[in-house]
Amino acid sequence: MRWQLRQRAVERGITSSAEVRRRLAAAGLRVSAGKMSALWSTTPISVRLDDLEVICAVLACAPSDLLACQTPAPAAPSAHTVPAPHPGTAPTPSPPAPTPAAVSAGAAAERRGPRCRPMPPL
């Protein structure tokens, strides 16, 4: 996800985090200077829904205007990918199937969240 608070604020003529902070305070949401700086310049790890509601009201936008989904980069071919055979050649046999223990260990290593944090088991 990409946080777009600064872009939405600029679209509404607000060019500084201090102005957003003043408007949020006027709407009843007191934000520290440090937290406002982080909201303005980086993507937060979490945002309280109550805070998001006030931010959206101040900027006259929807949550989907502040959060944009980034499409992940195409994955590099894995070591288990078998290239397509060239015309006129015999196909290469597939590698042997991994054992269940290797599958679960590999799945745990591959299941990573947006910030490369491990995901909970399925």
Contacts in CASP RR format, 6 or more apart in sequence:
PFRMAT RR
TARGET T0000
AUTHOR 0000-0000-0000
METHOD contacts of the structure
MODEL  1
MRWQLRQRAVERGITSSAEVRRRLAAAGLRVSAGKMSALWSTTPISVRLD
DLEVICAVLACAPSDLLACQTPAPAAPSAHTVPAPHPGTAPTPSPPAPTP
AAVSAGAAAERRGPRCRPMPPL
1 43 0 8 1.000
1 67 0 8 1.000
1 68 0 8 1.000
1 69 0 8 1.000
1 70 0 8 1.000
1 114 0 8 1.000
2 43 0 8 1.000
2 67 0 8 1.000
2 68 0 8 1.000
2 69 0 8 1.000
2 70 0 8 1.000
3 39 0 8 1.000
3 42 0 8 1.000
3 43 0 8 1.000
3 44 0 8 1.000
3 66 0 8 1.000
3 67 0 8 1.000
4 65 0 8 1.000
4 66 0 8 1.000
4 67 0 8 1.000
4 68 0 8 1.000
5 20 0 8 1.000
5 39 0 8 1.000
5 40 0 8 1.000
5 55 0 8 1.000
5 59 0 8 1.000
5 66 0 8 1.000
6 40 0 8 1.000
6 41 0 8 1.000
8 59 0 8 1.000
8 61 0 8 1.000
8 65 0 8 1.000
8 66 0 8 1.000
9 15 0 8 1.000
9 19 0 8 1.000
9 20 0 8 1.000
9 59 0 8 1.000
12 59 0 8 1.000
12 60 0 8 1.000
14 20 0 8 1.000
14 23 0 8 1.000
14 59 0 8 1.000
17 36 0 8 1.000
17 37 0 8 1.000
17 39 0 8 1.000
17 40 0 8 1.000
17 41 0 8 1.000
18 36 0 8 1.000
20 36 0 8 1.000
20 40 0 8 1.000
20 58 0 8 1.000
20 59 0 8 1.000
21 31 0 8 1.000
21 33 0 8 1.000
21 36 0 8 1.000
23 58 0 8 1.000
24 30 0 8 1.000
24 31 0 8 1.000
24 36 0 8 1.000
24 54 0 8 1.000
24 55 0 8 1.000
24 58 0 8 1.000
25 31 0 8 1.000
27 54 0 8 1.000
27 57 0 8 1.000
27 58 0 8 1.000
28 54 0 8 1.000
29 51 0 8 1.000
29 54 0 8 1.000
29 55 0 8 1.000
31 39 0 8 1.000
31 51 0 8 1.000
38 44 0 8 1.000
39 47 0 8 1.000
39 55 0 8 1.000
45 115 0 8 1.000
47 55 0 8 1.000
52 63 0 8 1.000
52 66 0 8 1.000
55 66 0 8 1.000
56 62 0 8 1.000
56 63 0 8 1.000
56 65 0 8 1.000
56 66 0 8 1.000
59 65 0 8 1.000
59 66 0 8 1.000
80 95 0 8 1.000
82 92 0 8 1.000
82 94 0 8 1.000
82 95 0 8 1.000
83 92 0 8 1.000
85 91 0 8 1.000
85 92 0 8 1.000
108 118 0 8 1.000
108 121 0 8 1.000
111 118 0 8 1.000
111 119 0 8 1.000
112 118 0 8 1.000
112 119 0 8 1.000
113 119 0 8 1.000
END
